[in-house]
C-alpha cells in the first residue's frame, strides 16, 4: 500500500490536556507520574511511540518529563552540533493562535539535550532558540532560569525540563488556559516522534501546525 500524500495528523487539529500540579520541580527534576502522560498521537500513523512525554503546569510555569526507550546505542549529544544530536524540541504559543504561519512574540522554541553539557559532557542542556521566519521574538530570558535534569538508562534516557512563567512571554493561565504546543523528540537511532504533524511538514516554524495544550485543573 502506498504512503499517504499528507500525514494523518495534518488533517486534524488536536487538543490534549495538561494537568495541574502543586510542585513543578524538585532536586530530582519534575517527578511526573503516569497521570501526567500526554496522549500519543503518533499512533494515528501506525507508529508506536518510543518516547513517553509528560507535562504539568501551575501558575509558576510548565514542567516536562521525557523518557526515551528502546535504544540500543548510547545517546549522542553535542552542544556545538545540536541539529545532529539526540534532542527534545518544544514549541509553545501562549496565545494558541492557529490561523497564522509565522511565529509571533508569544511563540517560543526550546531545545534540550539529555547530555553533552558541562566539563565532562554529562550534563543536560536547555536553551531558548529563535524560530525561523518569526515576526518577532519573545522577551529575553535571564541566565539560569531554565532547569534540566537527566539520567541514563540501559535502553535510553530520561530528561526533565522546567520552563518558568518568567521564560514565557504572555503566560497567563487564568486569561489564556489554552497554549499552542508541539514537541519533537529526535533520535539518531530511532528517528522522529512528534505530537502533531511531523516531517515533511514545516512544524518548526509554522504555528498553524501545532496542537493545543489545555491547562486543566484536574
C-alpha positions as CSV (number, residue, x, y, z in Angstrom):
1,X,0.0,0.0,0.0
2,X,1.4,3.4,-0.9
3,X,2.0,6.0,1.7
4,X,-0.5,8.9,2.1
5,X,0.5,12.2,0.5
6,X,-0.1,14.0,3.8
7,X,0.5,12.8,7.3
8,X,-2.8,11.9,9.1
9,X,-2.1,14.3,11.9
10,X,-2.0,17.2,9.4
11,X,-5.7,16.7,8.7
12,X,-6.9,17.4,12.2
13,X,-6.5,20.0,14.9
14,X,-5.7,18.3,18.2
15,X,-6.2,19.4,21.8
16,X,-4.6,17.5,24.7
17,X,-5.0,18.1,28.5
18,X,-2.1,19.2,30.6
19,X,-2.8,18.6,34.3
20,X,-2.1,20.9,37.2
21,X,0.5,20.1,39.8
22,X,1.2,21.8,43.2
23,X,5.0,21.4,42.7
24,X,6.7,21.7,39.4
25,X,10.3,20.9,40.3
26,X,12.5,19.3,43.0
27,X,16.1,18.3,43.3
28,X,15.2,15.2,41.3
29,X,13.5,17.0,38.4
30,X,9.9,17.2,37.6
31,X,8.9,13.8,39.1
32,X,5.7,13.5,37.0
33,X,4.0,10.1,37.2
34,X,1.9,8.4,34.5
35,X,-1.1,10.6,35.4
36,X,0.6,13.4,33.5
37,X,1.3,11.5,30.3
38,X,0.3,13.3,27.1
39,X,-1.8,11.5,24.6
40,X,0.4,9.8,21.9
41,X,-0.9,11.0,18.6
42,X,1.9,9.3,16.5
43,X,-0.1,6.1,16.8
44,X,-2.6,7.6,14.3
45,X,0.0,6.9,11.6
46,X,0.8,3.4,12.8
47,X,4.0,4.2,14.7
48,X,4.2,3.0,18.3
49,X,5.7,5.8,20.5
50,X,9.2,5.2,21.8
51,X,9.2,8.4,23.8
52,X,6.9,8.8,26.8
53,X,6.2,12.6,27.2
54,X,4.5,14.1,30.2
55,X,3.6,17.6,31.1
56,X,2.3,19.6,34.1
57,X,1.6,23.2,34.9
58,X,0.8,25.7,37.6
59,X,1.0,29.5,37.8
60,X,4.8,29.3,38.1
61,X,5.2,27.7,34.7
62,X,5.4,24.4,32.9
63,X,7.3,21.1,33.6
64,X,8.0,18.3,31.1
65,X,9.3,14.8,31.6
66,X,10.6,12.7,28.6
67,X,11.6,9.1,28.8
68,X,13.2,7.7,25.6
69,X,13.2,3.9,25.4
70,X,14.2,1.0,23.1
71,X,17.6,2.5,22.3
72,X,20.5,0.1,21.6
73,X,23.1,2.8,21.4
74,X,24.1,5.5,23.9
75,X,22.6,9.0,23.3
76,X,24.7,11.1,21.0
77,X,24.7,14.7,22.2
78,X,27.0,17.7,21.3
79,X,26.1,21.2,22.3
80,X,28.1,22.5,19.3
81,X,26.1,20.2,17.0
82,X,22.6,20.5,18.3
83,X,21.0,19.7,14.9
84,X,22.8,16.4,14.8
85,X,22.2,15.4,18.4
86,X,19.6,13.3,20.2
87,X,17.4,16.0,21.4
88,X,14.0,17.3,22.5
89,X,12.3,20.4,21.0
90,X,9.4,22.2,22.4
91,X,7.3,24.9,20.8
92,X,4.8,26.9,23.0
93,X,2.4,29.7,21.9
94,X,0.9,31.4,24.9
95,X,-2.0,32.7,22.7
96,X,-2.8,29.4,20.9
97,X,-3.2,31.1,17.5
98,X,-3.6,28.6,14.6
99,X,-4.5,30.9,11.7
100,X,-1.1,32.3,11.0
101,X,2.0,30.7,9.5
102,X,4.7,32.8,11.1
103,X,5.5,32.9,14.8
104,X,4.6,35.9,17.0
105,X,6.3,37.3,20.1
106,X,4.1,34.9,22.1
107,X,5.7,31.9,20.4
108,X,8.7,30.1,22.0
109,X,11.1,27.4,21.0
110,X,13.2,25.5,23.5
111,X,15.8,22.9,22.6
112,X,17.2,20.3,25.1
113,X,19.9,17.7,25.1
114,X,19.9,15.0,27.8
115,X,23.7,15.1,27.9
116,X,26.6,16.9,26.2
117,X,26.9,19.9,28.6
118,X,29.5,20.6,31.3
119,X,33.2,19.8,31.6
120,X,32.6,16.1,31.2
121,X,29.8,16.4,28.7
122,X,27.5,14.5,31.1
123,X,25.1,17.3,32.0
124,X,21.8,18.2,30.3
125,X,21.4,21.3,28.1
126,X,18.3,23.5,27.8
127,X,18.1,26.8,25.9
128,X,15.7,29.1,24.1
129,X,16.2,29.2,20.3
130,X,14.8,31.5,17.7
131,X,12.0,30.4,15.4
132,X,12.8,30.7,11.7
133,X,10.8,33.4,9.9
134,X,9.3,34.7,13.2
135,X,7.7,38.1,13.0
136,X,9.0,38.9,16.5
137,X,10.9,37.3,19.4
138,X,9.6,36.8,23.0
139,X,11.2,38.6,25.9
140,X,14.8,37.8,26.8
141,X,15.2,35.0,29.3
142,X,17.6,35.5,32.3
143,X,20.5,33.2,32.6
144,X,19.9,30.2,34.9
145,X,16.1,30.5,34.7
146,X,15.6,27.3,32.7
147,X,16.2,24.0,34.5
148,X,17.0,20.5,33.2
149,X,17.7,17.1,34.9
150,X,18.7,13.9,33.1
151,X,19.5,10.3,33.8
152,X,20.9,7.5,31.6
153,X,19.1,4.2,31.4
154,X,20.1,0.9,29.8
155,X,17.7,1.4,26.9
156,X,17.8,5.2,26.7
157,X,17.4,8.2,29.0
158,X,15.0,10.4,30.9
159,X,15.0,14.2,30.7
160,X,13.0,16.6,32.9
161,X,12.6,20.2,31.9
162,X,11.4,23.3,33.8
163,X,10.2,26.4,31.9
164,X,9.2,29.0,34.5
165,X,6.4,31.5,33.7
166,X,9.1,34.3,33.5
167,X,10.5,32.5,30.5
168,X,7.2,32.5,28.7
169,X,6.1,35.9,27.3
170,X,2.3,36.2,27.8
171,X,1.9,33.2,30.1
172,X,-1.4,33.8,32.0
173,X,-3.3,30.6,32.8
174,X,-6.3,32.5,34.1
175,X,-6.8,34.5,31.0
176,X,-5.3,32.1,28.4
177,X,-5.7,28.5,29.6
178,X,-5.0,27.1,26.1
179,X,-1.5,27.1,24.7
180,X,-0.3,26.3,21.2
181,X,2.0,23.4,21.7
182,X,4.2,21.0,19.7
183,X,7.1,18.7,20.6
184,X,9.6,16.7,18.6
185,X,11.9,14.1,20.1
186,X,14.7,13.5,17.6
187,X,17.0,10.5,17.9
188,X,19.8,9.4,15.5
189,X,18.8,5.8,16.0
190,X,15.0,5.8,16.5
191,X,14.0,8.7,14.3
192,X,11.5,11.4,14.9
193,X,8.5,11.4,17.3
194,X,6.2,14.5,17.2
195,X,2.9,15.4,18.9
196,X,1.1,16.8,15.9
197,X,2.2,17.0,12.3
198,X,5.7,15.6,11.7
199,X,8.1,15.8,8.7
200,X,8.0,16.8,6.0
201,X,5.5,19.5,7.3
202,X,7.3,22.7,8.4
203,X,6.3,22.4,12.1
204,X,9.5,24.0,13.3
205,X,8.3,27.5,12.1
206,X,4.6,27.3,11.4
207,X,2.3,27.7,14.5
208,X,-0.8,26.6,12.4
209,X,0.7,23.0,12.6
210,X,0.9,22.9,16.4
211,X,-1.7,21.3,18.7
212,X,-3.4,22.8,21.7
213,X,-2.3,22.2,25.3
214,X,-5.3,22.7,27.6
215,X,-4.2,23.7,31.1
216,X,-6.7,21.6,33.1
217,X,-7.3,21.9,36.8
218,X,-7.9,18.2,37.3
